[in-house]
């Protein structure tokens, strides 16, 4: 994500900012069955330095700013009756987070089931399928090396990984910093 209009991860909300610190909200807020929202806080410090004040301790005019990004997951996660089925899997998270160049996603399966883990960018576009197979009960991991399905390196930014199994879906966010 940046304020360069020539970058594929351009966001108009960032056009007047020079963010040096980006704090991403801990959870994806659920809007409806296929949409979520992530909150972002930026320190626009009017410089490319790592501090909101100069070495002399003077405030350089920086301000704290807020933005949110809506995320769309294209598949409906409920069953035919419109009810969300009980979870058969648990998405435990990824480490390290933030990461560069790779991160490990941990999850567990309560009973043998088909499991799919996809990575999405903040525009809701699928970047990579990490897992799409039957898994036996137990703890599992999936490794993402910051590449898309074509093997190309992806840009720095916020990504979401979504685990789907037997009409159950859960998602978390991760931050790739290069």
N, C-alpha and C positions, 0 to 999 in steps of 0.2 A: 504494500500500500504506500503510495506516495502522492505528492502534489504535482508531479510531472505529467502534463497532458499527453505526452508521447509514450508513456509507459502503459502496459496492458493492465496494471493494477492501479490505475489512476482513479482517484475519488475527488470529485469537485469540492466536497466538504473540507478537504485538506489544502485547497488552492492557496490560501493566504497564510499557511502555517509552515514552520520549520520545526517539526516535532523532534525532540531529542529523547524524550521518554514516552513510551506508549504503554499504558496499563489497560489490559483487556479484562473485561468483566469475567468473573469466575464461572458463570453459567450461561447457557443459551436460554434466553427467555422464550417460552413457547407462546406463539401468537395463535396458531391453529394447527391442524394436522400436518401441514406441509411447510409452515413458515416459522422462523424463529428470529430473534434479534440479539445482537451482541453489542454491549456498551463499550465504548472506548474513551479513555481520558488521555489528553495530550498536554504536555508542558510545551507551549510555544514560547521558546526563550529568546527569540530574535537573534539567535546565533547558532552555530553548529557545535558549540561547546557542550560539555556534559553537565553544566551547572546553570541554575537560573539566576545566578549572581556572578559578578566579575570577581577576579582574584582579590580586589580591594574590598569585597563584601557589598558592593553597591548592586541594587537590583537593576538588571539590564532591560527592564520593561516587559519581561515575560508574563504570560497569563496562562491559567489553566483552562483548557477548552474541552468540550464534550462533543462526541459524535456517536452515532449508532449505525450499525450495518444490519440490514435485513438479510436473512439467509433463507433460501428456498430449497427444500428437499423435495424433488419431484414426485416421489412415490408416496401414496397414502399408507399410513402405518396401522390403520384399524382393520378389523375383519369385516365380513359382509354385513353383520348386524350393526356396524358402527362402533363396536366396543373394542377397546384395546385389550389384547390378551395378556395374561400374566407373564412376566419375564421368565424365560428359560435360560437366559444368559446375563452376565454382568460385565459391563465395560468398566475396568478398573482405572484406566488412565494410561498416560504415556510418560516415559522418562528418557532422556532429560526433556524438560519443557521450560523455557525455550531450548531449541536444539540447533545444531549445525555439525555435521551434515545429515545425521540420521537420528531416529528416535524409535523406541520400542513400545508398542502398544500392548498392554496386558488385558486379558479378558478371561472369563471362565464360563464353562458350559455345564449346566446341571444334569443334562442327559444328552445322549447322542442327537445331534441336530445339524441341519445345514446352516452354515454361518457365512455371512458376507460382510466384509469391511471395505468401505469406499472412502476415499479422501476427496473433499470438495474445497474449492476456493471460496472467497467471500462473495462471489457473484452467484454461487450455487451451482457452478459447473463442476462435473466430476473430473477429477485430476488423475486418480489412480485407483484401481481395484487391488487391494492387498490380499484379501482372502475371499474365496468363493468356492467352498467345499464343505463336505460333511466333517464334523469334528466330534470326537468322543467326549464323554463327560470328563471334566477336569480343567486345570489351568492351562492357558495357551498364550503365546505371544505372536505378534506380527511386527516385522521390521519395515519401516519406511525410510528410504534413503534420499528423500527430497527430489524424486524424479516422477514425471508423469508416465502414463501408460506407453508412450512412445520412447521412453528412456531419456528424455530431455530434463535437465535441471530446471526446477521451478524457482520463481522469484521469492525473495524474502517476503514474509507476511503471515497473516493469520490463516490457518486452514482448519477444517472441521473433519473429523473422522466419524463415520456413522456405521454402527453395527446393526445388522438386520438378521433376525432368526425367527422363523415361524410366526410371522405377523407381529413381532416385537421389534421395536427400533429404539435405539438410544444413541446420542451423539455427544461429543466433547470437542473442545477446541485445542489447538496447539499453535505454537509460534515458531516459525523458521526465521532465524536471523543469520545473515551471511556477513 
